[in-house]
Amino acid sequence: MNISNIFEEIPKELKEELFQELISKDSIKIERIVSYGHKSAESEWYDQKGDEWVILLKGEAIISFLNEEDVRLKAGDYLNIVAHKKHRVSWTKPDQESVWLAVHY
């Protein structure tokens, strides 16, 4: 058994968002995502085949949904995004890392 810490080994600078798969088995994948002011491209919408539960562990972010109001997240906030609900990250705090835990199922 290996013990790890979700807040360790976070690079101080990133050219693009960091996606790290922590666990994957059968139809579930858990990943850590680190953002430093990163956001999705204006024309890019995630349209995932499966559901995604996401919690923002540190930082701040805004998730935009196609044809719906934006959702502002602060540390501790979580939400479930159902399959094929088009969304994008439209803002993350630029002067602090935003650490996400995403569960794809």
N, CA, C and O of each residue as an XYZ file, in Angstrom:
420
protein
N       0.848     -1.177      0.000
C       0.000      0.000      0.000
C       0.892      1.237      0.000
O       1.816      1.351      0.805
N       0.599      2.171     -0.924
C       1.337      3.422     -1.001
C       0.478      4.563     -0.471
O      -0.692      4.692     -0.832
N       1.063      5.380      0.380
C       0.363      6.553      0.896
C       0.856      7.770      0.123
O       2.059      7.969     -0.038
N      -0.075      8.571     -0.348
C       0.253      9.794     -1.067
C      -0.573     10.934     -0.490
O      -1.517     10.708      0.267
N      -0.209     12.162     -0.854
C      -0.938     13.336     -0.402
C      -1.345     14.153     -1.625
O      -0.509     14.473     -2.470
N      -2.606     14.484     -1.715
C      -3.157     15.185     -2.876
C      -2.509     16.549     -3.097
O      -2.511     17.056     -4.219
N      -1.951     17.154     -2.040
C      -1.358     18.488     -2.130
C       0.164     18.468     -2.318
O       0.788     19.526     -2.394
N       0.758     17.287     -2.392
C       2.211     17.204     -2.581
C       2.558     17.104     -4.061
O       1.740     16.715     -4.894
N       3.794     17.467     -4.352
C       4.347     17.381     -5.707
C       3.529     18.172     -6.722
O       3.289     17.712     -7.839
N       3.107     19.363     -6.320
C       2.414     20.265     -7.235
C       3.454     21.224     -7.805
O       4.085     21.968     -7.054
N       3.638     21.214     -9.116
C       4.603     22.138     -9.722
C       4.208     23.592     -9.447
O       3.021     23.911     -9.368
N       5.193     24.462     -9.304
C       4.926     25.881     -9.036
C       4.497     26.634    -10.288
O       3.833     27.666    -10.196
N       4.873     26.123    -11.457
C       4.481     26.739    -12.714
C       4.040     25.654    -13.680
O       4.643     24.583    -13.748
N       2.989     25.940    -14.420
C       2.470     24.999    -15.417
C       2.080     25.763    -16.676
O       1.373     26.768    -16.604
N       2.541     25.287    -17.830
C       2.130     25.913    -19.090
C       0.673     25.590    -19.392
O      -0.045     26.407    -19.970
N       0.239     24.393    -18.998
C      -1.150     23.997    -19.187
C      -1.609     23.222    -17.963
O      -0.796     22.803    -17.139
N      -2.907     23.037    -17.853
C      -3.455     22.303    -16.720
C      -2.802     20.931    -16.600
O      -2.452     20.305    -17.600
N      -2.644     20.479    -15.371
C      -2.040     19.177    -15.101
C      -3.137     18.184    -14.742
O      -3.884     18.393    -13.786
N      -3.231     17.103    -15.515
C      -4.181     16.022    -15.257
C      -3.391     14.795    -14.851
O      -2.546     14.328    -15.615
N      -3.647     14.259    -13.657
C      -2.951     13.069    -13.177
C      -3.958     12.009    -12.758
O      -4.748     12.212    -11.836
N      -3.916     10.883    -13.444
C      -4.791      9.776    -13.091
C      -4.262      9.134    -11.813
O      -3.104      8.721    -11.752
N      -5.108      9.053    -10.797
C      -4.711      8.464     -9.515
C      -5.101      6.992     -9.442
O      -4.331      6.148     -8.982
N      -6.307      6.706     -9.906
C      -6.826      5.339     -9.886
C      -7.753      5.155    -11.084
O      -8.518      6.053    -11.435
N      -7.675      3.996    -11.697
C      -8.587      3.669    -12.783
C      -8.870      2.179    -12.722
O      -7.952      1.359    -12.693
N     -10.152      1.839    -12.702
C     -10.541      0.425    -12.667
C     -11.970      0.297    -13.198
O     -12.870      1.039    -12.806
N     -12.141     -0.650    -14.085
C     -13.444     -0.889    -14.695
C     -14.005      0.422    -15.264
O     -13.406      1.006    -16.168
N     -15.126      0.879    -14.754
C     -15.757      2.075    -15.318
C     -15.576      3.318    -14.443
O     -16.379      4.249    -14.512
N     -14.519      3.334    -13.618
C     -14.277      4.496    -12.762
C     -12.837      4.980    -12.925
O     -11.902      4.184    -13.009
N     -12.685      6.302    -12.968
C     -11.357      6.909    -13.021
C     -11.354      8.090    -12.070
O     -12.263      8.921    -12.093
N     -10.321      8.162    -11.227
C     -10.164      9.273    -10.299
C      -8.893     10.004    -10.685
O      -7.834      9.396    -10.838
N      -9.009     11.325    -10.841
C      -7.834     12.099    -11.237
C      -7.723     13.385    -10.436
O      -8.708     13.945     -9.954
N      -6.461     13.832    -10.316
C      -6.172     15.134     -9.732
C      -5.920     16.085    -10.892
O      -5.225     15.749    -11.851
N      -6.494     17.268    -10.788
C      -6.285     18.302    -11.791
C      -5.759     19.530    -11.066
O      -6.296     19.930    -10.033
N      -4.698     20.129    -11.618
C      -4.126     21.341    -11.031
C      -4.169     22.441    -12.075
O      -3.736     22.256    -13.212
N      -4.704     23.601    -11.670
C      -4.823     24.760    -12.552
C      -4.172     25.972    -11.883
O      -4.271     26.143    -10.668
N      -3.517     26.799    -12.668
C      -2.992     28.105    -12.226
C      -3.496     29.149    -13.213
O      -2.748     29.568    -14.096
N      -4.720     29.568    -13.085
C      -5.262     30.537    -14.024
C      -5.609     29.934    -15.372
O      -5.918     30.664    -16.314
N      -5.564     28.611    -15.482
C      -5.897     27.953    -16.753
C      -7.400     27.928    -16.960
O      -8.182     27.963    -16.010
N      -7.778     27.866    -18.217
C      -9.186     27.742    -18.568
C      -9.281     27.032    -19.909
O      -8.302     26.933    -20.649
N     -10.465     26.545    -20.202
C     -10.711     25.901    -21.488
C     -10.703     26.961    -22.580
O     -11.000     28.127    -22.322
N     -10.367     26.559    -23.788
C     -10.450     27.465    -24.934
C     -11.902     27.916    -25.102
O     -12.829     27.161    -24.807
N     -12.096     29.140    -25.574
C     -13.448     29.703    -25.725
C     -14.391     28.797    -26.508
O     -15.580     28.718    -26.198
N     -13.867     28.121    -27.513
C     -14.718     27.282    -28.363
C     -14.733     25.815    -27.927
O     -15.379     24.990    -28.573
N     -14.038     25.483    -26.850
C     -13.922     24.093    -26.398
C     -14.964     23.777    -25.327
O     -15.033     24.448    -24.297
N     -15.765     22.757    -25.579
C     -16.761     22.293    -24.611
C     -16.510     20.811    -24.349
O     -16.404     20.019    -25.285
N     -16.415     20.442    -23.081
C     -16.322     19.025    -22.741
C     -17.701     18.404    -22.974
O     -18.717     18.962    -22.559
N     -17.729     17.264    -23.628
C     -18.957     16.518    -23.876
C     -18.620     15.052    -23.594
O     -18.345     14.275    -24.508
N     -18.648     14.700    -22.326
C     -18.141     13.413    -21.875
C     -19.184     12.306    -21.959
O     -20.377     12.536    -21.760
N     -18.711     11.104    -22.258
C     -19.598      9.942    -22.378
C     -20.132      9.471    -21.030
O     -21.206      8.873    -20.955
N     -19.378      9.741    -19.964
C     -19.793      9.305    -18.633
C     -20.042     10.487    -17.716
O     -19.760     11.632    -18.069
N     -20.574     10.198    -16.534
C     -20.801     11.226    -15.523
C     -19.474     11.590    -14.864
O     -18.519     10.813    -14.891
N     -19.431     12.794    -14.267
C     -18.227     13.250    -13.555
C     -18.647     13.969    -12.288
O     -19.447     14.904    -12.320
N     -18.095     13.516    -11.172
C     -18.261     14.208     -9.898
C     -16.953     14.916     -9.636
O     -15.891     14.297     -9.709
N     -17.006     16.210     -9.330
C     -15.780     16.982     -9.144
C     -15.897     17.824     -7.880
O     -16.950     18.390     -7.585
N     -14.777     17.896     -7.130
C     -14.695     18.754     -5.953
C     -13.456     19.627     -6.096
O     -12.390     19.160     -6.495
N     -13.617     20.890     -5.767
C     -12.491     21.810     -5.756
C     -11.930     21.810     -4.342
O     -12.573     22.296     -3.413
N     -10.734     21.267     -4.183
C     -10.123     21.132     -2.864
C      -9.409     22.400     -2.421
O      -9.315     22.682     -1.226
N      -8.903     23.168     -3.391
C      -8.150     24.382     -3.088
C      -8.298     25.340     -4.258
O      -8.326     24.910     -5.411
N      -8.394     26.646     -3.971
C      -8.473     27.644     -5.026
C      -9.899     28.081     -5.305
O     -10.802     27.894     -4.490
N     -10.076     28.669     -6.486
C     -11.385     29.128     -6.938
C     -11.498     28.870     -8.428
O     -10.493     28.831     -9.136
N     -12.722     28.693     -8.902
C     -12.928     28.403    -10.324
C     -14.355     28.745    -10.724
O     -15.251     28.864     -9.889
N     -14.532     28.901    -12.034
C     -15.867     29.065    -12.598
C     -16.020     28.032    -13.708
O     -15.177     27.927    -14.599
N     -17.109     27.273    -13.637
C     -17.444     26.318    -14.685
C     -18.659     26.867    -15.434
O     -19.665     27.233    -14.827
N     -18.548     26.916    -16.746
C     -19.646     27.367    -17.587
C     -20.318     26.157    -18.212
O     -19.661     25.193    -18.605
N     -21.631     26.225    -18.296
C     -22.423     25.190    -18.946
C     -23.105     25.804    -20.154
O     -23.572     26.941    -20.089
N     -23.168     25.074    -21.247
C     -23.779     25.570    -22.470
C     -25.236     25.937    -22.217
O     -26.020     25.113    -21.747
N     -25.585     27.166    -22.529
C     -26.951     27.691    -22.398
C     -27.479     27.714    -20.961
O     -28.690     27.668    -20.742
N     -26.569     27.785    -19.983
C     -26.971     27.878    -18.574
C     -26.071     28.877    -17.871
O     -25.079     29.337    -18.437
N     -26.419     29.210    -16.638
C     -25.607     30.144    -15.859
C     -24.309     29.493    -15.423
O     -24.235     28.277    -15.246
N     -23.275     30.330    -15.249
C     -21.987     29.861    -14.748
C     -22.125     29.431    -13.293
O     -22.997     29.907    -12.566
N     -21.239     28.516    -12.882
C     -21.193     28.052    -11.498
C     -19.830     28.422    -10.938
O     -18.799     27.982    -11.446
N     -19.833     29.235     -9.883
C     -18.584     29.648     -9.228
C     -18.311     28.687     -8.076
O     -19.187     28.434     -7.248
N     -17.099     28.155     -8.028
C     -16.712     27.204     -6.992
C     -15.606     27.784     -6.118
O     -14.713     28.480     -6.601
N     -15.681     27.488     -4.835
C     -14.603     27.807     -3.904
C     -14.195     26.495     -3.241
O     -14.883     25.484     -3.388
N     -13.098     26.506     -2.523
C     -12.591     25.287     -1.893
C     -13.697     24.590     -1.099
O     -14.380     25.204     -0.279
N     -13.854     23.296     -1.362
C     -14.858     22.485     -0.679
C     -16.134     22.292     -1.478
O     -16.925     21.402     -1.167
N     -16.352     23.109     -2.501
C     -17.553     22.973     -3.320
C     -17.409     21.797     -4.290
O     -16.333     21.557     -4.838
N     -18.498     21.079     -4.489
C     -18.489     19.966     -5.440
C     -19.788     19.938     -6.220
O     -20.798     20.503     -5.801
N     -19.742     19.268     -7.364
C     -20.933     19.106     -8.170
C     -20.811     17.862     -9.031
O     -19.720     17.348     -9.274
N     -21.952     17.401     -9.479
C     -22.015     16.244    -10.359
C     -22.414     16.729    -11.747
O     -23.409     17.437    -11.907
N     -21.638     16.345    -12.736
C     -21.908     16.732    -14.116
C     -22.334     15.469    -14.859
O     -21.541     14.541    -15.022
N     -23.577     15.437    -15.303
C     -24.082     14.245    -15.975
C     -23.481     14.124    -17.379
O     -23.044     15.110    -17.973
N     -23.472     12.915    -17.882
C     -22.926     12.636    -19.214
C     -23.544     13.555    -20.260
O     -24.741     13.838    -20.222
N     -22.733     14.008    -21.175
C     -23.111     14.840    -22.325
C     -23.631     16.228    -21.959
O     -24.212     16.909    -22.804
N     -23.431     16.659    -20.705
C     -23.756     18.038    -20.336
C     -22.536     18.879    -20.700
O     -21.502     18.801    -20.036
N     -22.656     19.670    -21.738
C     -21.515     20.424    -22.237
C     -21.102     21.499    -21.239
O     -21.914     22.298    -20.773
N     -19.802     21.486    -20.929
C     -19.264     22.412    -19.941
C     -17.813     22.744    -20.264
O     -17.165     22.065    -21.060
N     -17.324     23.793    -19.635
C     -15.938     24.206    -19.785
C     -15.510     24.954    -18.535
O     -16.343     25.502    -17.814
N     -14.224     24.974    -18.284
C     -13.676     25.777    -17.193
C     -13.408     27.158    -17.775
O     -12.553     27.309    -18.648
N     -14.127     28.159    -17.299
C     -13.975     29.487    -17.878
C     -13.051     30.397    -17.080
O     -12.676     31.466    -17.562
N     -12.669     29.982    -15.840
C     -11.754     30.791    -15.039
C     -11.242     29.959    -13.870
O     -11.994     29.199    -13.260
N      -9.974     30.109    -13.567
C      -9.407     29.625    -12.299
C      -8.526     30.730    -11.755
O      -7.990     31.539    -12.513
N      -8.380     30.763    -10.469
C      -7.619     31.821     -9.797
C      -6.182     31.832    -10.324
O      -5.501     30.809    -10.259
N      -5.712     32.963    -10.842
C      -4.395     32.989    -11.491
C      -3.202     32.994    -10.546
O      -2.116     32.568    -10.938
N      -3.372     33.464     -9.310
C      -2.229     33.600     -8.408
C      -2.166     32.508     -7.338
O      -1.409     32.626     -6.375
N      -2.948     31.461     -7.505
C      -2.957     30.343     -6.557
C      -3.353     29.084     -7.313
O      -4.185     29.135     -8.218
N      -2.765     27.966     -6.948
C      -3.165     26.730     -7.603
C      -4.590     26.360     -7.196
O      -4.996     26.516     -6.045
N      -5.319     25.873     -8.170
C      -6.636     25.284     -7.915
C      -6.447     23.784     -8.054
O      -5.995     23.297     -9.090
N      -6.797     23.057     -7.003
C      -6.625     21.611     -6.976
C      -7.999     20.960     -6.987
O      -8.825     21.182     -6.101
N      -8.216     20.152     -8.014
C      -9.483     19.463     -8.205
C      -9.305     17.967     -7.980
O      -8.221     17.426     -8.198
N     -10.358     17.310     -7.549
C     -10.427     15.860     -7.555
C     -11.648     15.512     -8.393
O     -12.768     15.906     -8.067
N     -11.428     14.773     -9.473
C     -12.508     14.422    -10.386
C     -12.696     12.912    -10.395
O     -11.734     12.151    -10.500
N     -13.944     12.496    -10.285
C     -14.293     11.085    -10.340
C     -15.168     10.894    -11.571
O     -16.291     11.393    -11.634
N     -14.638     10.167    -12.546
C     -15.369      9.856    -13.778
C     -15.959      8.449    -13.608
O     -15.244      7.503    -13.278
N     -17.267      8.327    -13.838
C     -17.915      7.025    -13.663
C     -18.998      6.805    -14.693
O     -19.647      5.759    -14.693
